[in-house]
């Protein structure tokens, strides 16, 4: 029984967001059904429905970006306590029954989604979905159930603080966005032990609702999956005592500070235009706003990680994402072969390795969210050699975005196609694209879109990157490291 924490945020810098482009998808040959409980259901047809092994993943728009400043850490606690207890089943019964049936339950959190996945024999999927539905729609948050689960919070934080890459990744977002996308997927130290049942319950009522759920099944046909999901009762159906508050959110009561109930005013998403700091509960409903800035964290480790970023693009615009992907490939995405040198075609890694006597490595990255993105490079290695490595990477980055040649663009297109094809081969990536974006991958269509992108399109994006405010984060032995250098 695994409890994976995050698909994206907990990967090292050569993971999906750093090594390859997160590709766009198309909605061809994808049947999407909205059930009576407003839950969206789809079965991925191009994975064998006659397989003896099936999988059901539920994607909820309830990632850490939706936490208000008073709810920081709630999604981390939900992940850690999901198997503690539910109204129909105890935590012990959930784990025992799924394990005995040969199944596996995993819970992942990203900045935009919480993902609940159960996999196992296709003949047991109906009961698995029933257990998964209980976790999502009928949780109980009794204190005596939650306290034994806090060790997972402490363990996650200990592992997080021991990894420079993860810390730098989180700091980069905090510096770039301040709030929503700037919220960490980890619970802040100040909130450990302070996240209570009311905070978790109200967060789930706000975000674990039918219209925010996408159920993706593999190894099971569409009709059966709809049958399995139809009985689910979403939280606004279960918590009848707060249904009137959901219908009229003005004056909603949240959690209790001492003896005083704090009233929350939650406007409609379409009515929010500006941030009113007197009403910070509007913030999670606002679009992400890129600011730029820098954060550095000194640790006792001899190595260091440095990340430099500019404002990127949203994954909702296919042309922009593919254009930014071409520029990413021109810079280079790190060494792809174990113990390899990267070759002369990988500008960043080759230059940084030479400048640091092969004690540091570099890679470009292209992170795309629903309403924003980050584009830049990362350097990691020996802290004592980090200064030369960062200065060299900055020169390469500056020169590349200033001078994009036709030859570079053509070579990068081939690299991008290869990276995309490799990504699309994995069923897990297909499921993620469908669940997070509601679209199915179409490799041939994406290849045609890549061919249509011109040198002028890439130059235009490079100019936007060059003039964007800079963001940087550095973690480790960084005393002599220039954390932020504006591009000239």
C-alpha positions in Angstrom: 0.0 0.0 0.0 1.8 3.1 -1.2 1.1 6.7 -0.3 3.0 8.6 -2.9 3.2 12.3 -2.1 3.5 14.2 -5.3 3.8 13.4 -9.0 5.6 16.6 -9.8 6.9 18.5 -6.8 8.8 15.7 -5.3 10.7 14.7 -8.4 14.3 15.6 -8.7 15.3 18.3 -11.2 15.6 15.7 -14.0 12.0 14.7 -13.5 9.1 15.3 -15.8 9.1 19.1 -15.4 12.8 19.4 -15.8 13.9 16.7 -18.3 11.1 16.8 -20.8 8.2 18.9 -21.9 4.8 18.3 -20.3 3.0 17.9 -23.6 -0.4 19.1 -24.7 -3.2 16.7 -25.5 -6.2 16.4 -27.8 -9.8 15.4 -27.0 -10.2 12.9 -29.9 -11.8 9.5 -29.3 -12.4 10.3 -25.7 -15.9 9.8 -24.3 -16.6 12.0 -21.2 -19.8 11.4 -19.2 -21.2 13.7 -16.5 -23.2 11.6 -14.0 -26.1 12.7 -11.9 -23.8 13.5 -9.0 -21.9 15.9 -11.4 -18.8 13.6 -11.4 -17.0 13.4 -14.7 -16.2 9.9 -15.8 -14.1 8.7 -18.7 -12.5 5.3 -19.7 -9.3 5.4 -21.7 -10.1 3.2 -24.7 -6.6 2.7 -26.1 -5.5 0.7 -23.0 -6.7 -2.9 -23.2 -10.2 -3.1 -21.6 -9.9 -6.9 -21.5 -6.9 -6.8 -19.2 -7.1 -8.7 -15.9 -5.6 -5.6 -14.2 -7.5 -2.4 -14.0 -7.0 1.1 -12.5 -9.2 3.9 -11.4 -7.8 7.4 -10.7 -9.8 10.3 -9.3 -8.5 13.8 -10.0 -9.7 16.6 -7.9 -9.0 20.3 -8.4 -7.9 20.6 -4.8 -4.1 21.0 -4.8 -2.1 23.2 -2.5 -2.7 26.3 -4.6 -6.3 26.4 -3.3 -5.3 26.7 0.3 -6.0 30.1 1.9 -3.2 31.7 4.0 -5.1 30.3 7.1 -5.2 26.7 5.6 -1.6 26.1 4.6 -0.7 22.5 5.0 -4.3 21.2 4.7 -3.6 19.2 1.6 -0.5 17.6 3.1 -2.6 16.5 6.1 -5.4 15.2 3.9 -2.8 13.0 2.1 -1.3 11.8 5.4 -4.6 11.0 7.1 -6.7 9.7 4.2 -6.5 6.1 5.5 -7.2 6.9 9.1 -11.0 6.3 9.1 -14.2 6.8 7.2 -17.9 6.6 8.2 -18.6 3.2 6.6 -15.1 1.6 7.0 -12.3 1.8 9.5 -8.8 2.6 8.3 -7.8 -1.0 9.2 -10.6 -2.5 7.1 -9.8 -0.3 4.1 -6.1 -1.3 4.1 -6.8 -5.0 4.9 -9.5 -5.5 2.2 -7.6 -3.8 -0.6 -4.4 -5.6 0.2 -6.2 -9.0 0.5 -7.8 -8.5 -2.9 -4.4 -7.8 -4.5 -5.0 -4.0 -4.9 -2.9 -1.0 -4.3 -4.0 2.5 -3.2 -1.8 5.6 -3.8 -2.5 9.2 -3.0 -0.6 12.0 -4.7 -0.7 15.8 -4.4 0.4 18.5 -6.7 -0.1 22.2 -6.7 -3.3 21.9 -8.7 -4.7 18.4 -8.0 -5.1 15.7 -5.5 -5.0 12.3 -7.2 -6.5 9.1 -5.6 -5.6 5.9 -7.5 -6.6 2.3 -6.9 -5.3 -0.5 -9.0 -5.7 -4.3 -9.0 -7.7 -7.2 -10.5 -10.4 -5.9 -12.8 -12.9 -8.2 -11.0 -12.4 -6.3 -7.8 -12.6 -2.8 -9.2 -16.2 -2.2 -8.1 -15.3 -2.8 -4.4 -12.1 -0.8 -4.8 -14.1 2.2 -6.1 -16.5 1.8 -3.2 -13.6 2.1 -0.8 -12.1 5.0 -2.7 -15.5 6.8 -2.7 -15.7 6.4 1.1 -12.3 8.0 1.5 -13.3 11.0 -0.7 -16.9 11.6 0.3 -17.4 10.1 3.8 -14.2 10.9 5.8 -14.1 11.3 9.6 -11.5 13.5 11.2 -11.6 12.5 14.9 -8.6 13.7 16.9 -7.7 10.2 18.0 -7.5 9.1 14.4 -5.5 12.0 13.2 -2.8 12.2 15.8 -1.3 8.8 15.0 -0.9 9.9 11.4 1.2 12.9 12.1 4.4 10.9 12.0 3.9 10.9 8.2 4.0 14.7 8.2 7.2 14.7 10.2 8.7 12.1 8.0 7.8 13.9 4.8 9.3 17.2 6.1 12.5 15.5 7.3 13.0 14.0 3.8 12.1 17.3 2.2 14.6 19.3 4.3 17.4 16.8 3.4 16.9 17.3 -0.3 18.2 20.6 -1.8 16.4 20.1 -5.1 13.0 19.9 -3.5 13.6 22.9 -1.2 14.8 25.0 -4.1 11.8 24.0 -6.2 9.4 25.0 -3.4 11.3 28.3 -2.8 11.2 29.1 -6.5 7.4 29.0 -6.5 7.1 31.0 -3.3 9.3 33.7 -4.7 7.6 33.7 -8.1 3.9 33.7 -7.1 3.7 34.6 -3.4 0.3 32.9 -3.0 -1.8 30.1 -4.7 0.9 28.6 -6.9 3.3 29.9 -4.4 1.9 27.6 -1.7 4.1 24.6 -0.9 2.9 21.0 -1.3 4.4 20.6 2.2 2.9 21.7 5.5 4.8 24.6 6.9 6.6 24.0 10.2 4.4 26.6 11.9 1.2 24.6 11.0 2.4 21.2 12.1 0.0 20.1 14.8 -2.3 23.1 14.2 -4.3 21.7 11.2 -7.5 20.5 12.8 -10.5 18.6 11.7 -12.6 21.7 10.9 -10.0 23.1 8.6 -9.8 19.8 6.7 -13.6 19.3 6.6 -14.3 22.8 5.2 -11.5 22.5 2.7 -13.0 19.3 1.4 -16.5 20.7 1.3 -15.2 23.6 -0.8 -13.2 21.5 -3.2 -14.2 17.8 -3.1 -17.3 18.4 -5.1 -18.7 16.5 -8.1 -17.9 19.2 -10.7 -14.3 19.2 -9.6 -13.8 15.5 -9.9 -12.6 13.6 -13.0 -12.6 9.8 -12.8 -10.3 8.0 -15.3 -10.5 4.2 -15.6 -8.3 1.8 -17.5 -8.9 -2.0 -17.9 -12.6 -1.3 -17.4 -15.2 -0.2 -20.0 -17.1 3.1 -19.8 -20.4 1.6 -18.8 -19.1 -0.3 -15.8 -17.1 2.7 -14.6 -20.2 4.8 -14.7 -22.0 2.1 -12.8 -19.3 2.1 -10.1 -19.2 5.9 -9.7 -23.0 6.6 -9.8 -23.6 5.7 -6.2 -21.0 8.2 -4.9 -22.4 11.0 -2.8 -20.3 14.1 -3.0 -19.5 16.1 0.2 -22.1 18.7 -0.4 -24.7 15.9 -0.3 -23.3 14.2 2.8 -22.9 17.4 4.9 -26.5 18.5 4.8 -25.9 20.8 7.8 -23.7 23.0 5.7 -25.5 22.8 2.4 -27.1 26.2 3.0 -23.7 27.7 3.5 -22.5 26.2 0.2 -25.5 27.7 -1.6 -25.0 31.1 0.1 -21.2 31.4 0.9 -21.5 34.9 2.3 -20.9 34.7 6.0 -19.7 31.1 5.9 -18.2 30.0 9.2 -14.8 28.3 9.1 -12.7 26.9 11.9 -12.5 28.1 15.5 -9.8 30.3 16.9 -10.0 29.9 20.6 -13.6 30.9 21.5 -14.2 33.0 18.4 -15.7 31.8 15.1 -14.1 33.5 12.2 -16.6 34.4 9.4 -15.4 33.8 5.9 -16.6 35.7 2.9 -16.2 33.7 -0.2 -17.2 35.4 -3.4 -18.1 33.7 -6.6 -15.0 32.9 -8.8 -16.3 35.1 -11.6 -16.7 38.1 -9.3 -13.1 38.2 -8.1 -11.1 40.8 -9.8 -8.6 42.1 -7.3 -7.0 41.0 -4.1 -8.6 42.5 -1.0 -6.2 41.8 1.8 -9.0 42.3 4.3 -10.6 39.2 2.9 -7.7 36.7 2.2 -10.1 33.9 1.4 -10.5 35.3 -2.0 -6.9 34.5 -2.8 -7.2 30.8 -3.7 -9.8 31.7 -6.2 -7.7 34.2 -8.1 -5.6 33.4 -11.2 -1.9 33.0 -10.5 0.1 36.2 -10.8 3.8 36.1 -11.5 5.9 38.5 -9.5 9.5 37.4 -9.5 12.1 37.6 -6.7 14.6 35.5 -4.9 15.0 33.2 -1.9 18.1 31.5 -0.6 18.4 28.9 2.2 21.8 28.0 3.7 22.2 24.4 4.7 25.2 22.4 6.1 25.4 20.2 3.1 28.5 20.6 0.9 26.5 20.6 -2.3 24.0 23.2 -3.6 21.1 23.7 -6.0 20.4 26.9 -7.9 17.3 27.6 -10.0 16.7 30.6 -12.3 13.4 31.2 -13.9 11.3 33.6 -16.0 7.6 33.6 -16.6 6.5 30.7 -18.8 3.2 29.8 -20.4 0.0 27.9 -19.4 -0.6 24.4 -20.8 -4.0 25.6 -22.1 -2.3 27.2 -25.2 -0.8 24.4 -27.3 1.2 26.6 -29.6 2.8 28.5 -26.7 3.7 25.3 -24.9 5.3 23.7 -27.9 7.2 26.9 -28.7 8.6 27.1 -25.2 9.5 23.4 -25.5 11.6 24.1 -28.6 13.5 26.8 -26.8 14.0 24.4 -23.9 15.5 21.8 -26.2 17.8 24.4 -27.7 19.2 25.1 -24.2 19.4 21.4 -23.4 17.6 19.2 -20.8 20.6 17.6 -19.1 22.5 14.4 -19.7 20.1 11.6 -20.9 22.7 8.8 -20.8 24.1 7.5 -17.5 27.7 8.7 -17.1 27.4 10.6 -20.4 28.8 14.0 -21.1 25.7 15.4 -22.9 27.6 16.1 -26.1 28.1 19.5 -27.8 24.4 19.8 -28.7 23.5 20.3 -25.0 24.6 23.8 -24.5 23.9 24.3 -20.8 25.2 21.0 -19.4 28.4 21.1 -21.5 29.3 24.6 -20.6 28.6 24.2 -16.9 30.6 20.9 -16.7 33.6 22.6 -18.3 33.4 25.6 -16.0 33.1 23.5 -12.8 35.6 20.8 -13.8 32.6 18.4 -14.1 31.5 19.0 -10.5 28.2 20.7 -11.4 25.4 19.8 -13.9 22.7 21.9 -15.5 19.4 21.5 -17.2 16.7 23.7 -18.6 13.1 23.3 -17.5 9.6 24.3 -18.7 6.9 24.0 -16.1 3.3 24.6 -17.3 0.2 25.1 -15.1 -3.4 25.9 -16.0 -2.9 29.6 -15.8 0.9 30.3 -15.7 4.3 28.7 -16.0 8.0 28.9 -15.3 10.8 28.7 -17.8 14.5 28.7 -16.9 17.4 26.5 -15.9 18.7 24.7 -12.8 22.3 24.1 -11.7 23.4 21.7 -9.0 26.6 20.3 -7.7 29.5 21.2 -5.4 28.8 24.4 -3.5 32.4 25.5 -3.8 32.2 25.4 -7.6 28.7 26.8 -7.8 29.6 30.4 -8.5 31.5 29.6 -11.8 28.8 27.2 -12.8 26.0 29.7 -12.3 27.8 32.5 -14.0 28.5 30.2 -17.0 24.8 29.0 -17.1 23.6 32.6 -17.0 25.8 33.5 -20.0 24.6 30.6 -22.0 21.0 31.3 -21.1 21.3 35.0 -22.0 23.1 34.3 -25.3 20.6 31.7 -26.3 17.5 33.8 -25.8 19.1 36.7 -27.6 20.2 34.6 -30.7 17.9 31.9 -31.8 19.0 30.5 -35.2 17.1 28.6 -37.8 19.4 25.6 -37.4 18.9 25.5 -33.6 15.1 25.5 -34.1 15.1 22.6 -36.6 17.3 20.5 -34.4 15.2 21.3 -31.3 12.0 20.3 -33.1 13.4 16.8 -33.6 14.5 16.6 -30.0 11.0 17.7 -28.9 9.3 15.1 -31.0 11.5 12.4 -29.5 10.8 13.6 -25.9 7.1 13.8 -26.6 7.0 10.3 -28.1 8.9 8.9 -25.1 6.5 10.6 -22.7 3.4 9.4 -24.6 4.5 5.8 -24.5 3.7 5.5 -20.8 0.1 4.7 -19.7 0.6 6.6 -16.5 1.3 9.8 -18.4 -1.7 9.3 -20.6 -3.9 8.9 -17.5 -2.4 12.0 -16.0 -3.1 14.1 -19.2 -6.7 12.8 -19.3 -7.4 13.3 -15.6 -5.7 16.7 -15.2 -6.7 18.3 -18.5 -9.6 16.2 -19.8 -7.9 15.4 -23.0 -6.3 12.4 -24.7 -2.9 12.3 -26.2 -2.6 12.5 -30.0 1.1 12.1 -30.9 0.7 12.6 -34.7 -1.3 15.8 -34.2 1.3 17.2 -31.9 4.1 16.4 -34.3 2.3 18.3 -37.0 1.8 21.3 -34.6 5.5 21.2 -33.9 6.4 21.4 -37.6 4.2 24.5 -38.0 6.1 26.5 -35.4 8.5 28.9 -37.1 11.8 30.5 -36.1 10.0 33.8 -35.6 7.6 32.2 -33.1 10.5 30.9 -31.0 12.3 34.3 -31.2 9.1 36.0 -30.1 8.8 33.7 -27.0 12.6 34.2 -26.3 12.1 38.0 -26.3 9.2 37.6 -23.8 11.4 35.5 -21.6 14.3 38.0 -21.8 12.1 40.9 -20.6 10.2 39.0 -17.9 11.1 39.6 -14.2 13.6 37.1 -12.9 13.1 34.6 -10.1 15.8 32.6 -8.4 16.2 30.2 -5.5 19.3 28.7 -4.0 19.7 26.0 -1.4 22.9 24.5 0.2 26.4 25.8 0.5 25.7 29.1 -1.3 27.7 31.7 0.5 29.6 32.7 -2.6 26.8 32.1 -5.1 25.2 35.0 -7.0 21.6 34.2 -6.4 20.0 36.6 -8.9 21.5 38.2 -11.9 19.2 40.1 -14.2 19.6 39.4 -17.9 21.0 42.3 -19.8 
